[in-house]
Amino acid sequence: MAEARATHWEMVYRSRAAQEVSWYRPHLDASLALLRQAGLGPDTRVIDVGGGASTLVDDLLALGVCAVTVLDLSATALATARARLGDRAGTVRWLAADLLEAGFAAARFDLWHDRAVLHFLTEPAQVRRYAEQAAHAVRPGGHAVIGGFAPDGPERCSGLPVARRAAADIATALGPAFRLVDQRRELHPTPAGATQAFAYALLERV
């Protein structure tokens, strides 16, 4: 299963430039606002799961964040981000791995960020494993910022079905280890000119 997921995303990133994929944004404004609300600072330990070729890492480094980890199934996507960052890439921890199988140290991170990984997990067992991973990796008092397609968003993305969730649904999926602190809605304009509705949840690790 993990190998099939990795193969799919390798094909996506090898067939399209990073600026051509539907989820591309020059800056992840909604995510950055919620990360700041959660207390983002230079010493914050952040993991961007499914970060791929996203520009979030660029903005985190520009804000002076010193401990950034980017995890993605696609080594090609990570290589794109590393090439874009140049010398700055050496300050980032890059993990080409399946989030559901990755080994994290307990309470390793202060902030967990996910824009559009959880919404690809449509099976209950996958969602439970995601919640376990987040609860294990985020310290008590830390936070998670998780975004994905809203209930009125697309039903599929990159040829795959998605689970559309409101912020409250995201909180439910993460289980009792997290509580919903805030939420945000975003209408994302894709490079192709479509509009996609996203929902974001800011969650605190209890």
Backbone bond lengths (Angstrom), bond angles and torsions (degrees), N, CA, C in turn:
res aa  C-N    CA-C-N  psi(-1)  N-CA   C-N-CA  omega(-1)  CA-C   N-CA-C  phi
1 M - - - 1.467 - - 1.527 111.45 -
2 A 1.345 115.85 -49.30 1.463 119.40 179.90 1.518 110.87 -62.33
3 E 1.329 116.30 -40.07 1.464 120.01 -179.94 1.524 110.79 -64.46
4 A 1.327 117.27 -39.06 1.464 120.70 178.82 1.525 110.59 -65.45
5 R 1.344 117.13 -40.56 1.461 120.05 177.96 1.523 111.05 -63.47
6 A 1.323 116.19 -42.93 1.459 120.15 179.71 1.520 111.11 -63.37
7 T 1.325 116.66 -42.54 1.464 120.53 179.45 1.521 111.03 -61.77
8 H 1.327 116.25 -41.76 1.468 120.08 179.12 1.518 111.04 -58.61
9 W 1.337 117.13 -48.71 1.462 119.65 -174.98 1.522 112.06 -75.19
10 E 1.318 117.65 -28.08 1.459 118.65 171.88 1.532 110.61 -61.90
11 M 1.325 116.55 -42.21 1.461 120.43 178.82 1.522 111.41 -64.18
12 V 1.337 116.89 -39.37 1.465 120.63 179.06 1.516 110.48 -60.88
13 Y 1.322 116.75 -49.25 1.466 120.11 -174.79 1.530 112.71 -76.46
14 R 1.318 117.27 -21.39 1.464 119.07 176.12 1.523 111.98 -82.28
15 S 1.325 117.07 -21.25 1.462 120.47 -176.06 1.531 113.14 -95.80
16 R 1.344 117.26 -16.21 1.459 120.10 -178.22 1.520 111.04 -137.17
17 A 1.315 115.52 145.48 1.461 119.85 175.09 1.520 109.22 -68.72
18 A 1.323 116.01 155.45 1.463 120.61 -177.21 1.523 112.11 -58.18
19 Q 1.339 116.58 -32.30 1.467 120.36 -178.70 1.524 112.83 -81.05
20 E 1.335 117.71 -2.57 1.461 121.50 -177.32 1.522 113.34 -102.55
21 V 1.322 117.92 -14.56 1.465 118.92 -178.32 1.527 108.97 -71.85
22 S 1.321 116.61 152.33 1.465 120.67 -169.86 1.524 112.85 -63.76
23 W 1.337 117.62 -27.16 1.464 120.74 -175.05 1.532 113.02 -89.74
24 Y 1.334 116.98 1.99 1.473 119.36 -176.15 1.527 111.95 -65.43
25 R 1.312 114.87 134.84 1.465 123.64 169.49 1.522 107.85 -137.94
26 P 1.327 118.20 141.27 1.467 119.64 177.24 1.530 111.85 -58.87
27 H 1.337 116.05 -35.51 1.457 122.24 177.32 1.526 107.98 -143.79
28 L 1.323 116.77 139.53 1.468 120.76 178.93 1.531 108.49 -87.73
29 D 1.326 115.59 77.38 1.457 121.52 -171.49 1.524 113.01 -60.36
30 A 1.333 117.55 -46.07 1.468 120.25 -178.96 1.525 110.54 -63.35
31 S 1.320 116.59 -43.48 1.461 120.43 178.82 1.518 111.15 -62.39
32 L 1.320 117.22 -45.91 1.455 120.84 -177.93 1.524 111.28 -62.61
33 A 1.337 116.53 -39.65 1.468 119.61 179.13 1.530 110.75 -62.56
34 L 1.329 116.95 -43.18 1.465 120.22 -179.61 1.525 111.70 -72.08
35 L 1.322 117.62 -34.89 1.458 120.31 176.29 1.529 110.44 -63.84
36 R 1.322 116.28 -41.45 1.474 119.17 176.29 1.526 110.43 -63.57
37 Q 1.322 116.53 -40.97 1.460 120.30 179.19 1.524 110.77 -61.23
38 A 1.319 116.35 -31.90 1.460 121.39 -179.94 1.527 112.69 -79.13
39 G 1.334 116.76 -3.48 1.458 119.41 176.21 1.512 115.07 102.65
40 L 1.324 118.06 21.98 1.463 122.04 179.81 1.525 110.98 -52.70
41 G 1.330 115.37 131.25 1.454 120.91 177.74 1.515 110.39 -151.62
42 P 1.335 118.18 178.77 1.466 121.22 -176.66 1.520 114.43 -56.34
43 D 1.333 117.07 -32.83 1.467 120.37 -176.15 1.529 113.49 -95.10
44 T 1.325 117.28 2.47 1.469 120.60 -178.47 1.524 110.40 -68.49
45 R 1.309 115.85 133.09 1.469 121.22 176.86 1.532 108.03 -92.45
46 V 1.331 115.59 110.65 1.464 122.20 -172.27 1.518 110.24 -114.34
47 I 1.335 116.29 137.39 1.461 120.65 166.92 1.519 108.71 -119.79
48 D 1.323 115.00 131.01 1.464 121.90 174.98 1.519 106.87 -105.30
49 V 1.338 117.14 101.92 1.464 120.58 -177.76 1.529 108.99 -85.14
50 G 1.321 115.43 134.45 1.458 119.30 -173.72 1.514 111.47 69.95
51 G 1.342 116.16 24.90 1.465 120.22 -175.09 1.515 113.58 -65.18
52 G 1.325 117.04 -32.54 1.453 120.87 176.58 1.511 113.88 48.46
53 A 1.326 116.01 -127.04 1.463 122.06 -179.86 1.519 111.56 -96.70
54 S 1.328 117.61 14.57 1.463 122.53 -178.05 1.528 111.62 -57.54
55 T 1.326 115.72 151.64 1.463 121.45 178.24 1.529 112.44 -85.95
56 L 1.326 118.53 1.72 1.464 118.69 -179.27 1.521 110.87 -57.88
57 V 1.323 117.63 -40.69 1.450 120.23 -179.05 1.525 110.73 -60.93
58 D 1.323 118.25 -38.07 1.467 121.46 177.62 1.525 110.24 -58.95
59 D 1.339 115.07 -46.46 1.462 119.44 -176.63 1.527 111.23 -70.03
60 L 1.324 117.40 -35.90 1.462 119.72 177.45 1.529 110.50 -63.49
61 L 1.324 116.86 -43.98 1.459 119.71 178.33 1.521 111.07 -65.04
62 A 1.329 116.90 -38.11 1.462 120.59 178.58 1.530 111.36 -64.53
63 L 1.330 116.72 -28.67 1.465 121.48 177.90 1.529 112.06 -82.67
64 G 1.324 116.20 -2.13 1.454 119.96 177.57 1.509 115.68 89.07
65 V 1.342 117.28 11.20 1.467 120.42 178.53 1.530 108.63 -70.35
66 C 1.310 117.03 127.26 1.466 121.46 -169.93 1.530 114.57 -99.03
67 A 1.326 117.47 -18.33 1.468 120.36 -174.51 1.528 109.18 -122.84
68 V 1.329 115.98 85.19 1.465 121.77 -176.65 1.526 109.25 -117.02
69 T 1.329 115.94 130.27 1.458 123.15 173.35 1.517 108.22 -117.03
70 V 1.331 116.72 134.06 1.459 121.69 176.32 1.524 107.95 -120.19
71 L 1.328 115.92 123.24 1.467 121.94 -179.44 1.521 109.40 -117.05
72 D 1.325 115.66 137.14 1.462 119.70 175.75 1.520 109.44 -156.52
73 L 1.331 115.15 152.87 1.453 121.03 174.38 1.519 112.37 -66.97
74 S 1.328 116.75 -29.19 1.455 121.61 -172.44 1.524 111.89 -97.93
75 A 1.321 116.63 113.35 1.460 120.73 174.70 1.524 110.55 -65.64
76 T 1.323 117.04 -30.20 1.467 120.69 178.00 1.520 111.09 -64.22
77 A 1.326 116.55 -43.22 1.459 119.88 178.90 1.522 110.79 -63.49
78 L 1.311 117.29 -43.06 1.455 120.30 179.08 1.527 111.04 -64.38
79 A 1.323 116.81 -38.35 1.467 120.31 178.52 1.523 110.59 -63.63
80 T 1.325 116.93 -35.49 1.472 120.81 177.38 1.523 110.60 -62.84
81 A 1.324 116.16 -45.41 1.468 120.18 179.21 1.521 110.88 -65.38
82 R 1.307 117.18 -41.13 1.470 120.18 -179.76 1.522 111.10 -63.65
83 A 1.323 116.20 -41.46 1.467 119.43 179.19 1.518 110.88 -64.82
84 R 1.323 116.75 -38.88 1.469 121.02 -179.99 1.528 110.78 -64.50
85 L 1.320 116.92 -38.74 1.460 121.07 -177.20 1.527 113.54 -76.93
86 G 1.318 116.52 -23.71 1.460 118.98 -179.50 1.514 111.72 64.18
87 D 1.345 116.29 -131.92 1.463 120.37 -176.57 1.526 112.48 -60.84
88 R 1.332 117.28 -28.23 1.459 120.13 -178.12 1.526 112.33 -67.07
89 A 1.331 116.92 -19.31 1.464 120.66 -178.25 1.520 111.82 -61.64
90 G 1.323 116.62 -26.08 1.444 120.51 -178.24 1.515 114.13 -68.33
91 T 1.332 117.10 -14.54 1.463 120.51 179.22 1.524 112.09 -90.05
92 V 1.325 117.13 -3.96 1.468 122.86 -175.58 1.527 109.50 -105.85
93 R 1.319 116.57 144.57 1.466 121.56 172.65 1.515 108.11 -92.70
94 W 1.323 117.28 121.25 1.463 122.85 -177.07 1.523 109.57 -108.63
95 L 1.323 116.72 128.96 1.459 121.70 -179.72 1.520 109.98 -126.17
96 A 1.325 116.67 112.47 1.465 121.26 172.15 1.519 106.55 -90.93
97 A 1.321 115.97 98.10 1.463 120.20 -172.42 1.519 110.07 -159.21
98 D 1.320 114.78 161.95 1.457 122.27 172.80 1.522 107.60 -84.68
99 L 1.298 116.70 121.76 1.464 121.68 -178.50 1.523 111.77 -53.49
100 L 1.322 117.17 -38.38 1.464 120.70 -175.75 1.525 112.25 -70.47
101 E 1.328 117.03 -17.75 1.462 120.92 -177.24 1.524 113.07 -116.07
102 A 1.315 117.42 -6.44 1.461 120.78 -176.29 1.525 110.85 -66.46
103 G 1.331 115.66 147.08 1.453 120.42 176.61 1.521 110.58 -97.26
104 F 1.323 117.03 118.47 1.457 122.18 179.54 1.526 109.33 -113.38
105 A 1.323 116.32 142.13 1.456 119.57 170.74 1.525 108.48 -69.54
106 A 1.310 116.21 147.69 1.467 120.48 -179.58 1.521 110.31 -62.92
107 A 1.337 115.80 136.00 1.474 122.79 176.91 1.524 111.95 56.07
108 R 1.308 116.67 33.35 1.472 121.82 -175.44 1.524 112.90 -69.90
109 F 1.350 117.19 -28.85 1.461 120.16 -171.31 1.524 112.34 -122.16
110 D 1.334 113.85 150.28 1.463 121.30 172.64 1.520 111.11 -88.72
111 L 1.334 116.10 -34.64 1.466 121.79 -176.87 1.527 110.38 -134.53
112 W 1.303 114.54 131.58 1.473 123.30 177.60 1.521 106.26 -113.26
113 H 1.327 117.32 123.77 1.466 120.45 178.85 1.519 110.05 -119.38
114 D 1.309 114.87 136.14 1.467 121.73 179.02 1.522 108.39 -145.74
115 R 1.296 116.62 113.99 1.462 120.91 170.55 1.524 107.21 -113.41
116 A 1.340 115.19 96.20 1.463 122.30 171.46 1.521 115.54 84.70
117 V 1.337 118.13 32.71 1.462 120.16 163.84 1.521 109.62 -97.75
118 L 1.323 115.93 -51.68 1.463 119.73 -177.60 1.525 111.85 -55.60
119 H 1.322 117.07 -35.33 1.467 116.32 -175.79 1.531 112.94 -70.90
120 F 1.328 118.06 -13.77 1.466 119.97 173.59 1.532 112.29 -85.08
121 L 1.312 117.06 -7.74 1.465 120.73 179.57 1.526 108.12 -92.66
122 T 1.304 115.86 104.16 1.461 121.62 -173.08 1.530 112.50 -106.98
123 E 1.332 117.64 -8.01 1.459 121.00 -179.66 1.530 109.74 -100.20
124 P 1.325 118.41 136.42 1.474 120.95 -178.07 1.523 113.97 -52.70
125 A 1.323 117.87 -39.07 1.463 120.33 -178.94 1.528 110.83 -64.82
126 Q 1.323 116.90 -37.38 1.466 120.64 177.88 1.525 110.78 -66.02
127 V 1.321 116.15 -42.76 1.463 120.57 -179.54 1.525 110.35 -64.38
128 R 1.324 116.75 -41.87 1.469 120.11 178.11 1.520 110.49 -61.71
129 R 1.323 117.19 -42.58 1.465 120.54 179.95 1.525 110.41 -65.46
130 Y 1.314 117.42 -41.15 1.471 120.82 176.70 1.521 109.56 -57.48
131 A 1.325 117.09 -48.23 1.462 121.39 -179.36 1.522 111.03 -61.16
132 E 1.320 117.62 -39.97 1.466 121.18 177.59 1.522 111.09 -62.60
133 Q 1.321 116.23 -43.44 1.463 120.58 -179.34 1.528 111.10 -63.00
134 A 1.322 115.90 -45.42 1.468 119.89 -179.74 1.525 111.09 -64.36
135 A 1.318 116.72 -44.62 1.467 120.35 -179.17 1.521 111.37 -63.39
136 H 1.318 116.89 -35.78 1.464 121.38 179.83 1.529 111.02 -72.32
137 A 1.335 116.80 -39.47 1.462 120.62 -170.29 1.516 113.88 -85.26
138 V 1.343 118.52 -24.35 1.460 121.65 -176.13 1.521 109.54 -97.39
139 R 1.316 116.07 131.48 1.470 120.38 -178.70 1.531 110.42 -69.33
140 P 1.317 118.24 151.00 1.471 120.62 171.50 1.529 109.96 -55.12
141 G 1.304 116.49 133.81 1.454 121.40 -175.38 1.506 113.11 88.92
142 G 1.327 117.03 -11.86 1.457 121.26 174.69 1.519 110.75 -78.02
143 H 1.325 116.31 -175.42 1.456 120.26 -174.32 1.525 112.01 -139.25
144 A 1.319 114.62 159.52 1.457 122.55 171.28 1.524 108.69 -126.54
145 V 1.311 116.10 135.92 1.458 122.71 172.84 1.521 106.33 -115.22
146 I 1.320 116.03 113.23 1.466 121.13 -173.38 1.516 109.42 -127.10
147 G 1.321 115.94 126.19 1.457 121.53 178.95 1.514 111.34 -127.12
148 G 1.314 115.56 151.08 1.457 121.74 177.20 1.507 109.71 -168.10
149 F 1.313 116.95 -177.71 1.452 119.94 -178.28 1.523 111.08 -61.86
150 A 1.315 114.53 132.34 1.461 122.23 177.41 1.531 109.96 -73.82
151 P 1.341 117.63 169.84 1.465 119.71 179.98 1.523 113.96 -55.84
152 D 1.336 118.20 -26.61 1.461 120.81 176.92 1.527 111.95 -101.11
153 G 1.326 117.15 17.49 1.454 121.58 177.13 1.518 111.96 -86.50
154 P 1.328 117.72 -176.77 1.471 121.73 -179.66 1.532 111.88 -62.11
155 E 1.307 115.04 154.09 1.462 120.57 178.06 1.523 112.21 -90.93
156 R 1.328 116.40 -15.35 1.462 121.14 -179.44 1.529 108.92 -140.75
157 C 1.334 115.02 157.59 1.457 120.91 175.95 1.519 108.31 -151.00
158 S 1.312 117.62 132.74 1.462 122.63 179.20 1.523 112.25 51.93
159 G 1.340 115.76 37.11 1.450 120.90 177.43 1.511 115.25 80.83
160 L 1.324 117.88 4.71 1.460 121.37 -177.70 1.523 110.62 -117.33
161 P 1.334 118.12 147.65 1.469 120.42 173.52 1.517 109.89 -71.65
162 V 1.320 116.88 151.81 1.462 121.23 177.31 1.522 109.68 -127.53
163 A 1.324 114.84 161.35 1.470 121.60 172.76 1.522 107.36 -100.92
164 R 1.320 116.78 115.89 1.465 121.08 -179.55 1.526 108.51 -86.48
165 R 1.329 116.24 128.83 1.455 120.64 -174.33 1.525 111.91 -137.05
166 A 1.313 116.40 140.88 1.457 121.96 166.24 1.527 108.20 -78.38
167 A 1.346 116.71 168.97 1.467 120.09 179.94 1.522 111.65 -56.74
168 A 1.326 116.83 -39.87 1.469 120.18 179.26 1.529 111.14 -63.92
169 D 1.326 116.58 -34.83 1.467 120.13 177.88 1.525 110.72 -68.56
170 I 1.331 116.50 -38.14 1.463 120.31 176.38 1.522 109.75 -61.18
171 A 1.330 116.29 -44.48 1.463 120.55 178.49 1.527 110.95 -60.90
172 T 1.306 117.03 -41.81 1.463 120.96 177.99 1.522 110.88 -62.19
173 A 1.332 116.11 -41.34 1.462 120.75 179.96 1.526 111.68 -63.22
174 L 1.333 117.37 -33.87 1.470 120.73 -179.25 1.514 112.06 -77.61
175 G 1.318 118.24 -18.21 1.454 121.02 172.85 1.519 114.39 81.56
176 P 1.336 116.43 -170.95 1.460 121.59 -170.70 1.523 114.46 -70.64
177 A 1.316 118.58 -10.69 1.471 120.24 179.18 1.520 112.43 -73.87
178 F 1.328 116.84 -11.88 1.459 121.48 -178.70 1.526 109.74 -130.46
179 R 1.340 115.40 150.18 1.464 120.26 172.60 1.521 109.48 -125.01
180 L 1.321 115.62 144.53 1.461 121.72 -178.60 1.528 109.28 -74.23
181 V 1.332 116.14 124.98 1.463 122.68 179.72 1.522 111.09 -102.90
182 D 1.333 116.67 -42.52 1.460 120.55 -177.71 1.519 108.54 -157.97
183 Q 1.300 114.89 170.19 1.459 120.33 -179.68 1.516 110.18 -148.27
184 R 1.321 114.18 162.64 1.458 119.54 -178.14 1.522 108.42 -152.22
185 R 1.314 115.68 149.85 1.461 122.08 176.51 1.523 108.45 -117.82
186 E 1.315 116.01 143.90 1.461 120.86 -178.66 1.523 109.50 -138.31
187 L 1.310 116.42 135.23 1.466 121.87 170.42 1.519 106.81 -101.70
188 H 1.307 114.53 106.50 1.465 121.69 -172.70 1.526 110.99 -92.72
189 P 1.340 118.49 119.52 1.472 120.58 174.89 1.525 109.49 -82.91
190 T 1.309 117.45 121.02 1.460 120.93 -179.73 1.527 110.16 -78.48
191 P 1.337 117.86 160.10 1.465 120.09 176.27 1.527 113.02 -57.51
192 A 1.338 117.21 -25.48 1.469 120.66 -179.42 1.522 112.51 -84.67
193 G 1.334 117.78 -4.76 1.460 120.49 176.56 1.512 115.33 99.87
194 A 1.310 118.86 3.03 1.468 121.43 176.07 1.526 108.88 -84.62
195 T 1.340 114.94 169.67 1.464 120.90 176.07 1.524 108.87 -123.45
196 Q 1.331 115.72 131.16 1.458 121.23 -178.77 1.520 109.53 -122.20
197 A 1.322 116.36 134.35 1.462 121.42 179.01 1.528 110.05 -88.36
198 F 1.339 115.59 125.39 1.457 122.58 177.29 1.534 109.54 -115.07
199 A 1.315 115.53 147.88 1.462 122.08 172.08 1.521 108.09 -120.46
200 Y 1.327 116.54 138.38 1.461 122.67 179.96 1.525 109.79 -122.55
201 A 1.314 114.90 143.02 1.460 121.55 174.68 1.509 109.41 -122.74
202 L 1.333 116.05 133.37 1.458 122.58 168.95 1.508 106.93 -100.78
203 L 1.325 116.93 118.57 1.449 122.77 -173.94 1.522 110.23 -120.85
204 E 1.329 116.93 142.86 1.454 121.53 175.69 1.526 109.54 -105.42
205 R 1.312 115.91 135.88 1.468 121.46 175.51 1.518 108.46 -77.41
206 V 1.314 116.30 120.07 1.473 120.30 -174.63 1.532 110.50 -94.48
